[in-house]
Amino acid sequence: MENTKINDLLKKVSEGRNEIAFSEIFDFIAPKINAYYIQNNLSIEQAEELTQEVMSTIWLKAELFDPEKSKFITWSFTIARNKKIDFYRKNQKNVANEEDIRDFLYTDNKSDDYEIESTIKEITKDLDENQKKLIKMSFFEQKSHKNIARELEIPLGTVKSRIRASLNKMQKHIQ
């Protein structure tokens, strides 16, 4: 399908919630997104569920698409990629090795404790108050970047870049 036709169909969806136009978009992009998920080792059921989520997002956020910034297919696959990442994060299981836990609990870790403590002190000195606050909100309070941005009244991109910069600073002490 041509870009101009897709853009026209999406415009009809965004302006008038035209179901026929959305049906054409669905028929065009849904099989491609579904195949993308299956190629990324998701089950058929998971792929279909995520494809439906992507299509719902396209329906709900059609007015956000800007043909000047990207092609529709790129925009759609960005949504699909983000849904896949969210899916993996949601379904990620932290598996602890029982033997590692026993070793940690029942062996003398005094030297390791001192090393860890001194590393934490170095990191704490290196981060400013804003960086500490962002790390605390993100990792200890488990707030989403979007919620942090809303709470601190700063742009989402700023939150993400400041957290990334803080993590890079912290990583220098760990290596």
N, CA and C of each residue as an Amber inpcrd file, in Angstrom:
protein
   525
   0.8510000  -1.1710000   0.0000000   0.0000000   0.0000000   0.0000000
   0.9030000   1.2430000   0.0000000   0.4970000   2.2300000  -0.7290000
   1.2800000   3.4570000  -0.8440000   1.2020000   4.2930000   0.4330000
   2.2700000   5.0360000   0.6600000   2.3420000   5.9050000   1.8360000
   1.2150000   6.9250000   1.8660000   0.9390000   7.5380000   0.7380000
  -0.0990000   8.5740000   0.7080000  -1.4660000   7.9970000   1.0530000
  -1.7380000   6.7820000   0.5590000  -3.0240000   6.1510000   0.8620000
  -3.1330000   5.8350000   2.3570000  -2.0530000   5.3040000   2.9290000
  -2.0570000   5.0030000   4.3660000  -2.2490000   6.2820000   5.1670000
  -1.5320000   7.3310000   4.7700000  -1.6540000   8.6100000   5.4790000
  -3.0780000   9.1500000   5.4110000  -3.7130000   9.0120000   4.2400000
  -5.1030000   9.4550000   4.0910000  -6.0380000   8.6350000   4.9840000
  -5.8200000   7.3170000   5.0050000  -6.6500000   6.4510000   5.8410000
  -6.4760000   6.8050000   7.3240000  -5.2400000   7.0200000   7.7300000
  -4.9730000   7.3510000   9.1310000  -5.5700000   8.7080000   9.5010000
  -5.5680000   9.6200000   8.5490000  -6.1780000  10.9330000   8.7800000
  -7.6840000  10.7730000   9.0160000  -8.3090000   9.8850000   8.2410000
  -9.7450000   9.6300000   8.4300000 -10.0120000   9.0270000   9.8070000
  -9.1060000   8.1560000  10.2450000  -9.2560000   7.5370000  11.5660000
  -9.0840000   8.5850000  12.6560000  -8.0570000   9.4210000  12.5240000
  -7.7820000  10.4050000  13.5790000  -8.8410000  11.5010000  13.6440000
  -9.3670000  11.8930000  12.5160000 -10.3320000  12.9970000  12.5030000
 -11.7710000  12.5490000  12.7440000 -12.1230000  11.3760000  12.2170000
 -13.5280000  10.9850000  12.3210000 -13.7690000   9.5920000  12.8520000
 -12.7240000   8.9600000  13.3640000 -12.8320000   7.5840000  13.8590000
 -13.5210000   6.6930000  12.8260000 -13.0700000   6.8160000  11.5760000
 -13.6150000   6.0680000  10.4600000 -13.2060000   4.5970000  10.5760000
 -14.1860000   3.7380000  10.8500000 -13.9150000   2.3110000  11.0710000
 -13.5190000   1.5910000   9.7850000 -14.0500000   2.0140000   8.6720000
 -13.7090000   1.3790000   7.3910000 -12.2500000   1.6680000   7.0460000
 -11.8260000   2.8960000   7.2610000 -10.4220000   3.2620000   7.0170000
  -9.5080000   2.4740000   7.9490000  -9.9040000   2.3460000   9.2070000
  -9.0920000   1.5870000  10.1580000  -9.0260000   0.1140000   9.7660000
 -10.1140000  -0.4060000   9.2560000 -10.1410000  -1.7960000   8.8080000
  -9.1150000  -2.0360000   7.7010000  -8.9910000  -1.0840000   6.7800000
  -7.9860000  -1.2050000   5.7150000  -6.5670000  -1.1390000   6.2820000
  -6.3700000  -0.2360000   7.2310000  -5.0570000  -0.1370000   7.8860000
  -4.7600000  -1.4430000   8.6170000  -5.7470000  -1.9520000   9.3200000
  -5.6020000  -3.2060000  10.0720000  -5.1950000  -4.3400000   9.1440000
  -5.9080000  -4.4700000   8.0380000  -5.6220000  -5.5440000   7.0840000
  -4.2130000  -5.4260000   6.5050000  -3.7240000  -4.2110000   6.4020000
  -2.3910000  -3.9860000   5.8420000  -1.2850000  -4.2800000   6.8590000
  -1.3960000  -3.7430000   8.0720000  -0.2690000  -3.7740000   9.0030000
  -0.3230000  -4.9200000  10.0220000  -1.4910000  -5.3570000  10.4200000
  -1.5930000  -6.3770000  11.4710000  -0.8390000  -7.6720000  11.1320000
  -0.9450000  -8.2210000   9.9120000  -0.1920000  -9.4430000   9.6170000
   1.3300000  -9.2430000   9.7020000   1.7860000  -8.0670000   9.3370000
   3.2240000  -7.7750000   9.4000000   3.7020000  -7.7220000  10.8520000
   2.9210000  -7.0840000  11.6940000   3.2780000  -6.9790000  13.1140000
   3.2140000  -8.3570000  13.7690000   2.1950000  -9.1200000  13.4390000
   2.0590000 -10.4650000  13.9840000   3.2670000 -11.3300000  13.5860000
   3.6860000 -11.2420000  12.3440000   4.8500000 -11.9920000  11.8680000
   6.1160000 -11.5420000  12.5990000   6.2310000 -10.2500000  12.8420000
   7.3730000  -9.7070000  13.5830000   7.4660000 -10.3400000  14.9730000
   6.3320000 -10.4420000  15.6530000   6.3260000 -11.0480000  16.9870000
   6.6800000 -12.5280000  16.9380000   6.1510000 -13.2270000  15.9620000
   6.4520000 -14.6560000  15.8470000   7.9310000 -14.8550000  15.5370000
   8.5080000 -14.0080000  14.6990000   9.9470000 -14.0870000  14.3950000
  10.7970000 -13.7820000  15.6230000  10.2300000 -13.0990000  16.6020000
  10.9360000 -12.7800000  17.8440000  10.6120000 -13.7900000  18.9500000
  10.2560000 -14.9860000  18.5370000  10.0690000 -16.1350000  19.4340000
   8.9110000 -16.0160000  20.4200000   7.8910000 -15.2950000  20.0570000
   6.6880000 -15.2710000  20.8760000   5.7360000 -16.3390000  20.3420000
   4.9130000 -16.8810000  21.2200000   3.9440000 -17.8740000  20.7710000
   2.8920000 -17.1870000  19.8950000   2.1440000 -17.9810000  19.1740000
   1.1030000 -17.4300000  18.2960000   0.0900000 -16.6280000  19.1130000
  -0.2800000 -17.1600000  20.2880000  -1.2540000 -16.4740000  21.1400000
  -0.7000000 -15.1390000  21.6410000   0.5570000 -15.1530000  22.0810000
   1.1830000 -13.9210000  22.5550000   1.2990000 -12.9060000  21.4200000
   1.6870000 -13.3880000  20.2470000   1.8240000 -12.5030000  19.0880000
   0.4880000 -11.8570000  18.7350000  -0.5700000 -12.6530000  18.7360000
  -1.8920000 -12.1150000  18.4090000  -2.3490000 -11.0940000  19.4540000
  -2.0910000 -11.4070000  20.7270000  -2.4880000 -10.4870000  21.7900000
  -1.7480000  -9.1580000  21.6670000  -0.4400000  -9.2200000  21.4410000
   0.3430000  -7.9870000  21.3070000  -0.0360000  -7.2260000  20.0430000
  -0.3400000  -7.9410000  18.9740000  -0.7730000  -7.2890000  17.7390000
  -2.0620000  -6.5090000  17.9910000  -2.9820000  -7.1110000  18.7430000
  -4.2280000  -6.4160000  19.0790000  -3.9510000  -5.1570000  19.8990000
  -2.9930000  -5.2410000  20.8170000  -2.6330000  -4.0680000  21.6200000
  -2.0610000  -2.9580000  20.7340000  -1.2200000  -3.3420000  19.7830000
  -0.6390000  -2.3620000  18.8630000  -1.7470000  -1.6990000  18.0500000
  -2.6510000  -2.4950000  17.5410000  -3.7290000  -1.9460000  16.7160000
  -4.6370000  -1.0330000  17.5450000  -4.8670000  -1.3870000  18.7970000
  -5.6560000  -0.5110000  19.6850000  -4.9370000   0.8190000  19.9030000
  -3.6370000   0.7400000  20.0730000  -2.8490000   1.9640000  20.2570000
  -2.9180000   2.8300000  19.0040000  -2.8030000   2.2060000  17.8480000
  -2.9000000   2.9630000  16.5900000  -4.2680000   3.6380000  16.4930000
  -5.3180000   2.9310000  16.8470000  -6.6690000   3.4780000  16.8170000
  -6.7930000   4.6750000  17.7750000  -6.2820000   4.4970000  18.9980000
  -6.4160000   5.5320000  20.0180000  -5.5050000   6.7330000  19.7950000
  -4.3480000   6.5060000  19.1690000  -3.3560000   7.5740000  19.0460000
  -3.0840000   7.9750000  17.6030000  -4.0310000   7.7160000  16.7420000
  -3.8590000   8.0300000  15.3190000  -3.5440000   9.5030000  15.0950000
  -4.1040000  10.3670000  15.9250000  -3.8700000  11.8070000  15.7420000
  -2.4340000  12.2150000  16.0710000  -1.6860000  11.3490000  16.7380000
  -0.2920000  11.6600000  17.0850000   0.6820000  11.3630000  15.9440000
   0.2160000  10.6180000  14.9580000   1.0950000  10.2850000  13.8290000
   1.3570000  11.5320000  12.9870000   2.6320000  11.7530000  12.6810000
   3.0350000  12.8970000  11.8660000   3.8090000  12.3710000  10.6540000
   3.2040000  12.4180000   9.4600000   3.8740000  11.8960000   8.2640000
   5.1500000  12.6580000   7.9010000   5.3300000  13.8390000   8.4760000
   6.5490000  14.6180000   8.2360000   7.7380000  14.0300000   9.0090000
   7.4530000  13.3420000  10.1130000   8.5140000  12.8050000  10.9630000
   8.9110000  11.3780000  10.5890000   7.9450000  10.5660000  10.1770000
   8.2630000   9.1810000   9.8220000   7.1710000   8.5910000   8.9520000
   7.4800000   7.4370000   8.4020000   6.4750000   6.7040000   7.6390000
   5.5840000   5.9560000   8.6180000   4.3880000   5.6350000   8.1750000
   3.4290000   4.9340000   9.0260000   3.9840000   3.5980000   9.4970000
   4.6210000   2.8700000   8.6040000   5.1180000   1.5410000   8.9660000
   6.1870000   1.6350000  10.0570000   7.0230000   2.6660000   9.9930000
   8.0460000   2.8790000  11.0180000   7.3890000   3.2010000  12.3520000
   6.4080000   4.0730000  12.3160000   5.6770000   4.4510000  13.5190000
   4.9990000   3.2250000  14.1360000   4.3780000   2.4050000  13.3060000
   3.6760000   1.2140000  13.7800000   4.6370000   0.2290000  14.4260000
   5.7830000   0.0130000  13.7850000   6.7360000  -0.9400000  14.3280000
   7.4440000  -0.4040000  15.5780000   7.5000000   0.8880000  15.7290000
   8.0240000   1.4590000  16.9740000   7.0620000   1.1420000  18.1120000
   5.7810000   1.2850000  17.8490000   4.7670000   0.9190000  18.8410000
   4.8770000  -0.5660000  19.1540000   5.0250000  -1.3900000  18.1180000
   5.1260000  -2.8400000  18.3010000   6.3540000  -3.2030000  19.1380000
   7.4790000  -2.5670000  18.8400000   8.7080000  -2.8390000  19.5900000
   8.5340000  -2.4710000  21.0630000   7.9210000  -1.3270000  21.3140000
   7.6950000  -0.9010000  22.6970000   6.7540000  -1.8530000  23.4390000
   5.7390000  -2.3490000  22.7580000   4.8180000  -3.3180000  23.3710000
   5.5660000  -4.6140000  23.6900000   6.4720000  -5.0160000  22.7960000
   7.2570000  -6.2370000  23.0230000   8.1620000  -6.0650000  24.2430000
   8.8070000  -4.9180000  24.3480000   9.6800000  -4.6520000  25.4920000
   8.8620000  -4.6680000  26.7860000   7.7090000  -4.0140000  26.7740000
   6.8340000  -4.0120000  27.9530000   6.4180000  -5.4350000  28.3140000
   6.0890000  -6.2380000  27.3120000   5.6970000  -7.6180000  27.5330000
   6.8210000  -8.4030000  28.2030000   8.0470000  -8.2710000  27.6840000
   9.1820000  -8.9920000  28.2650000   9.4570000  -8.5260000  29.6930000
   9.3610000  -7.2400000  29.9290000   9.5940000  -6.7280000  31.2860000
   8.5550000  -7.2580000  32.2630000   7.3140000  -7.2710000  31.8130000
   6.2250000  -7.7190000  32.6680000   6.3510000  -9.2040000  32.9940000
   6.8410000  -9.9820000  32.0480000   6.9090000 -11.4330000  32.2190000
   8.2850000 -11.9510000  32.6200000   9.1830000 -11.0270000  32.9100000
  10.5300000 -11.4230000  33.3060000  10.4780000 -12.0270000  34.7050000
  11.1450000 -13.1650000  34.8550000  11.1720000 -13.8250000  36.1500000
  12.5790000 -13.7540000  36.7070000  12.6700000 -13.3420000  37.9540000
  13.9590000 -13.3320000  38.6320000  14.1470000 -14.6760000  39.3120000
  15.0210000 -15.4750000  38.7480000  15.2680000 -16.8030000  39.2760000
  16.5510000 -16.7540000  40.0990000  16.4210000 -17.0710000  41.3620000
  17.5870000 -17.0720000  42.2380000  18.0830000 -18.5010000  42.3920000
  19.3810000 -18.6400000  42.3050000  20.0010000 -19.9370000  42.4900000
  20.0970000 -20.1910000  43.9930000  19.4990000 -21.2930000  44.4430000
  19.4490000 -21.6040000  45.8700000  20.8500000 -21.7350000  46.4700000
  21.7640000 -22.3090000  45.7180000  23.1340000 -22.4880000  46.2190000
  23.8310000 -21.1360000  46.4060000  23.6190000 -20.2210000  45.4820000
  24.2090000 -18.8820000  45.6110000  23.6730000 -18.1700000  46.8430000
  22.4040000 -18.3500000  47.1280000  21.8030000 -17.7140000  48.3000000
  22.4190000 -18.2820000  49.5730000  22.5600000 -19.6180000  49.6270000
  23.1850000 -20.2490000  50.7910000  24.6080000 -19.7560000  50.9890000
  25.3780000 -19.7070000  49.8990000  26.7600000 -19.2330000  49.9870000
  26.8150000 -17.8130000  50.5310000  25.9190000 -16.9810000  50.0570000
  25.9050000 -15.5920000  50.5020000  25.5530000 -15.4850000  51.9860000
  24.5640000 -16.2620000  52.4060000  24.0890000 -16.1650000  53.7760000
  25.0240000 -16.8090000  54.7960000  25.6800000 -17.8900000  54.4000000
  26.4070000 -18.6810000  55.3920000  27.9250000 -18.6550000  55.2660000
  28.4790000 -17.8150000  54.4110000  29.9370000 -17.7050000  54.3560000
  30.3510000 -16.3530000  54.8950000  31.6160000 -16.2550000  55.2490000
  32.1490000 -15.0220000  55.8170000  32.3850000 -14.0290000  54.6830000
  31.5440000 -13.0220000  54.6000000  31.6240000 -12.0340000  53.5320000
  32.0960000 -10.6750000  54.0350000  32.8510000 -10.6460000  55.1160000
  33.2610000  -9.3660000  55.7040000  34.0710000  -8.5240000  54.7310000
  35.0180000  -9.1300000  54.0120000  35.8360000  -8.3470000  53.0840000
  34.9890000  -7.8460000  51.9160000  34.0750000  -8.6830000  51.4590000
  33.1760000  -8.2580000  50.3880000  32.2740000  -7.1200000  50.8580000
  31.7900000  -7.2280000  52.1060000  30.9230000  -6.1880000  52.6560000
  31.6500000  -4.8470000  52.6980000  32.9110000  -4.8600000  53.1130000
  33.6910000  -3.6250000  53.1860000  33.8580000  -3.0240000  51.7900000
  34.1580000  -3.8840000  50.8070000  34.3500000  -3.4170000  49.4360000
  33.0570000  -2.8190000  48.8790000  31.9670000  -3.4970000  49.1300000
  30.6640000  -3.0180000  48.6540000  30.3160000  -1.6930000  49.3350000
  30.5460000  -1.6340000  50.6380000  30.2450000  -0.4230000  51.3890000
  31.0640000   0.7640000  50.9010000  32.3400000   0.5450000  50.6380000
  33.1740000   1.6530000  50.1650000  32.7630000   2.0830000  48.7560000
  32.3630000   1.1290000  47.9200000  31.8970000   1.4600000  46.5680000
  30.6140000   2.2880000  46.6410000  29.7230000   1.9060000  47.5320000
  28.4670000   2.6480000  47.6980000  28.7630000   4.0740000  48.1700000
  29.7110000   4.2290000  49.0850000  30.0740000   5.5690000  49.5640000
  30.6430000   6.4160000  48.4250000  31.4750000   5.8150000  47.5790000
  32.0450000   6.5410000  46.4400000  30.9450000   7.0000000  45.4860000
  30.0280000   6.0770000  45.2100000  28.9190000   6.4020000  44.3060000
  28.0830000   7.5340000  44.8990000  27.7920000   7.4420000  46.1850000
  26.9800000   8.4500000  46.8560000  27.6300000   9.8310000  46.7770000
  28.9500000   9.8890000  46.9270000  29.6620000  11.1640000  46.8320000
  29.6040000  11.7220000  45.4090000  29.6430000  10.8200000  44.4250000
  29.7290000  11.2300000  43.0250000  28.4050000  11.7660000  42.4770000
  27.2770000  11.3140000  43.0320000  25.9670000  11.7350000  42.5260000
  25.4760000  12.9690000  43.2770000  24.8720000  13.9030000  42.5300000
  24.2820000  15.0590000  43.2100000  22.8850000  14.6870000  43.7180000
  22.2570000  15.5760000  44.4580000  20.9720000  15.2800000  45.0970000
  19.8790000  14.9300000  44.0770000  19.8450000  15.6420000  42.9500000
  18.8300000  15.3550000  41.9290000  19.0160000  13.9620000  41.3480000
  20.2630000  13.5740000  41.1030000  20.5290000  12.2470000  40.5570000
  20.1250000  11.1670000  41.5640000  20.4550000  11.3750000  42.8270000
  20.0740000  10.4090000  43.8690000  18.5510000  10.2620000  43.9210000
  17.8650000  11.4000000  43.8320000  16.4000000  11.3940000  43.8950000
  15.8130000  10.6010000  42.7190000  16.3380000  10.8310000  41.5080000
  15.8420000  10.1140000  40.3310000  16.0900000   8.6150000  40.4400000
  17.2800000   8.2310000  40.8990000  17.6000000   6.8070000  41.0590000
  16.6790000   6.1820000  42.0990000  16.4750000   6.8800000  43.2000000
  15.5910000   6.3760000  44.2590000  14.1690000   6.1740000  43.7310000
  13.6530000   7.1770000  43.0290000  12.2840000   7.0950000  42.5150000
  12.1410000   5.9660000  41.4950000  13.1450000   5.8370000  40.6360000
  13.0540000   4.8490000  39.5670000  13.2490000   3.4180000  40.0620000
  14.2760000   3.2010000  40.8630000  14.6460000   1.8320000  41.2020000
  14.1370000   1.3630000  42.5560000  14.0370000   2.2560000  43.5200000
  13.6070000   1.8270000  44.8430000  12.1120000   2.0180000  45.0470000
  11.5820000   3.0880000  44.4930000  10.1380000   3.3030000  44.5760000
   9.4210000   2.7100000  43.3670000  10.1850000   2.2500000  42.3930000
   9.7010000   1.6050000  41.1710000   8.6500000   2.4260000  40.4250000
   8.9170000   3.7230000  40.3130000   8.0260000   4.5930000  39.5610000
   8.4670000   4.5970000  38.0990000   7.5180000   4.6870000  37.2200000
   7.8430000   4.7460000  35.7980000   8.4570000   6.1060000  35.4850000
   9.2070000   6.1580000  34.3970000   9.8150000   7.4250000  33.9850000
   8.7280000   8.4740000  33.7540000   7.6180000   8.0310000  33.2040000
   6.5080000   8.9510000  32.9270000   5.9670000   9.5620000  34.2280000
   5.8120000   8.7170000  35.2560000   5.3130000   9.2100000  36.5390000
   6.3210000  10.1280000  37.2220000   7.5980000   9.8170000  37.0890000
   8.6400000  10.6760000  37.6610000   8.5930000  12.0510000  36.9900000
   8.4860000  12.0390000  35.6580000   8.4290000  13.3020000  34.9190000
   7.2250000  14.1360000  35.3620000   6.0930000  13.4770000  35.5190000
   4.8740000  14.1810000  35.9390000   5.0500000  14.7410000  37.3580000
   5.5930000  13.9150000  38.2560000   5.7530000  14.3200000  39.6500000
   6.7610000  15.4690000  39.8120000   7.8600000  15.4090000  39.0700000
   8.8900000  16.4430000  39.1860000   8.6640000  17.6140000  38.2280000
   7.6510000  17.4710000  37.3740000   7.2910000  18.4990000  36.3980000
   8.4600000  18.8450000  35.4780000   9.0900000  17.7950000  34.9470000
  10.1620000  17.9580000  33.9620000   9.8560000  17.0510000  32.7820000
  10.4030000  17.3380000  31.6070000  10.1110000  16.5150000  30.4270000
  10.5760000  15.0660000  30.5950000   9.8440000  14.1510000  29.9820000
  10.1520000  12.7280000  30.0490000  11.5650000  12.4430000  29.5370000
  11.9480000  13.0650000  28.4430000  13.2850000  12.8630000  27.8870000
  14.3800000  13.2900000  28.8500000  14.1220000  14.3350000  29.6080000
  15.0930000  14.8060000  30.6030000  15.2490000  13.7690000  31.7120000
  14.1350000  13.1960000  32.1570000  14.1940000  12.1520000  33.1890000
  15.0380000  10.9920000  32.6880000  14.7540000  10.5330000  31.4780000
  15.4790000   9.3880000  30.9280000  16.9720000   9.6670000  30.7810000
  17.3150000  10.8400000  30.2670000  18.7290000  11.1410000  30.0600000
  19.4560000  11.3360000  31.3900000  18.7970000  11.9070000  32.3840000
  19.4390000  12.0890000  33.6970000  19.6470000  10.7550000  34.4020000
  18.6810000   9.8600000  34.2950000  18.8450000   8.5270000  34.8920000
  19.9700000   7.7850000  34.1920000  20.0050000   7.8590000  32.8620000
  21.0710000   7.1970000  32.1030000  22.4460000   7.7390000  32.4950000
  22.5450000   9.0580000  32.6380000  23.8170000   9.6840000  33.0340000
  24.2170000   9.2340000  34.4470000  23.2520000   9.1470000  35.3420000
  23.5280000   8.6970000  36.7120000  24.0140000   7.2490000  36.7140000
  23.3590000   6.4100000  35.9350000  23.7730000   5.0020000  35.8590000
  25.1760000   4.8760000  35.2730000  25.4880000   5.7040000  34.2880000
  26.8380000   5.6810000  33.7120000  27.8780000   6.0690000  34.7640000
  27.5630000   7.0860000  35.5790000  28.4630000   7.4860000  36.6630000
  28.6680000   6.3330000  37.6400000  27.5710000   5.6840000  37.9880000
  27.6290000   4.5850000  38.9570000  28.4400000   3.4190000  38.3870000
  28.2650000   3.1530000  37.1260000  28.9330000   2.0240000  36.4860000
  30.4570000   2.1800000  36.5100000  30.9450000   3.4020000  36.4450000
  32.3880000   3.6530000  36.4850000  33.0000000   3.1560000  37.8010000
  32.2320000   3.1960000  38.8720000  32.7300000   2.7520000  40.1690000
  32.7090000   1.2260000  40.3070000  31.8600000   0.5910000  39.5630000
  31.6790000  -0.8500000  39.6830000  32.6840000  -1.6260000  38.8400000
  33.0960000  -1.0650000  37.7290000  33.9930000  -1.7910000  36.8210000
  35.3690000  -1.9850000  37.3790000
